[in-house]
Amino acid sequence: MTDIRTVIVDMAKGANYLLEESLLAQDDGFDTAILISLFTDRQADAADTLPQGQTDRRGWWADAYATTENGKSDPIGSRLWLLDGKRTQANLIKAREYAEEALAWMVTDGIARRIEAAAHYLRDNILAITLTITRQTGEVARRRFEIMWSAV
């Protein structure tokens, strides 16, 4: 299966598609699925504290209709947008949990065997999330994303 290849330009400009010889570049959709899962805003849970001054719980409108075969809600995206930008251990824990939550569907749908996320600070305003994803083939894919708080 092939998909249009999506890549991060930078955190301020977001993602874009690549051209190869005047055509849209293609890949197996794996990296695109990761980008959409991490950087689409998942709706905040009822217990989540929204960032100061915000009332919008965000989320994709079609999540209201997205359910699994057993009728369970199946939203896309991550709650990374809820992180307040402060350099705290609690935010590192949440970043790891939010990344793993956003990608858990890959295990459920049989795309990956295992998802592991780690988070750490590179500098005061940059949080790095490192993913280790074991695909069904046994191949281990590692990806790292850097989130600049001033750009979010």
N, C-alpha and C positions, 0 to 999 in steps of 0.2 A: 504494500500500500504506500502511496506517495501523497505528500501534502506540500503546500507552499511553505518554504523555509522562512521562519520568522527569527529575527535576531534583535538583541538589545542594541540600540544605537548608543544611548547613555541614559541615565536615570532621569534626566531633565526632559529629554526628547522622547523617551519611550522606545518602543519597538518599531521595526519596519520590515519590509520584505526585501530580499536581495535579487538582483538581476545577474544572470549568467548568459552572456552572448545574446543580449536583448530579450531574453525570456525570464520569467520568474523562476528563481532557483527552487529546487525541490529537495525534500528529504523524507524520512519516514514519519515525520510528525512528532517525534519524541520531544525534541527541544521546544517546539511550538506549544505542545501540551504543558510542559513545565512552565513556560513563560505565562501562558494564560492562567494556569492554576495559581501561580504565585502573585501575579500582578493585576488580576481582576479583583475588584473589591467584593468580597463575600459579605453578605448581610451580617451585621453585628447580632450576636445573641442577646436575648432580653437582659441577661445579667452583665453584659459588657458595659464598661464606662466609655462613653463617646469622648473624642478629643474636645478640649475646651471650646465652647462656643458653637458646637455642632449639634444638630438635632436629627440629621439624616442618617439612618441606619444603613444606607447604601444597599448593595446587592444588585443582582441582575433581575430584571422584571420576569424573565422566563423561569426563574427558580421556583416561582409559585406553582409551576406545572411540572417541574423536574422531580420525578420520584423513581425509586428502584422498583424491581419486580414485586417486592413485598410491600410496596406502598410507602416506604420510608422516604423522607425528604432527601434530595440529592443535589445540593447547591454546588456551584462552581466558585472558584476564587479563594482568596485568603483573607484573613483578618489582620494582615500585617499593617494595614492602614490605621489600625487602632493604637499602634505603638506611639508613645508620646515624644519620642526623640531624646529622652533623657538617658544618660549613660548609667544604667543600673543593671544589676544581676537579674532582677525581675524581668526586665525587657529582653535580656538574652534568653531567658527561659521561655517567655512568651513567643519570641521570634522562632525558636526551634519548634515549639508546639504548633504554632500557626502554619509553619512551612510543612510539617509532617501531616497536619490535618488537611491542608490544601491538596496534598499529593496522595493521600490515602486511597483515593479512587483508583489509582494505578494498580495497587495490589488487589483491590476488590474486583477490578475488571480483567485481571490476569496479564497486565502489561509488565508488572514488576513483581519480584518475589519479596523485596524488602526496600523500605525507604528509611534513610537515616539523615537527619539534619543536625547541624551544629551551627552555633552563632557565636561571634566574637566581635570585639571592636577593633577596627584598624587604627582609627584616630577618633577624636572627640565627636565628630559629626558623621562618621561612617561606620555602619554596621555591616558585617559580612555574614552571609548565610552560605554554608558549604553543604552540598547535598551529595550523598553517596547512595546511588540507586542500583540495586542488583536487578537486572532485567531477567525475564523468564529464560533467556538463552544462557544465563550465567555470567554474561558480560557485566562488568561493573562500570557504571557511568558516574563521573564526578563532575559537578558543576558548582561554580561559586558566583554569587551575586553580591554586589556592594550597593547598599542603600544609603544615599546621602540625605540626611534629614532636611537640609535646606531645600532640596529638590522635591521632597514628597509633599 
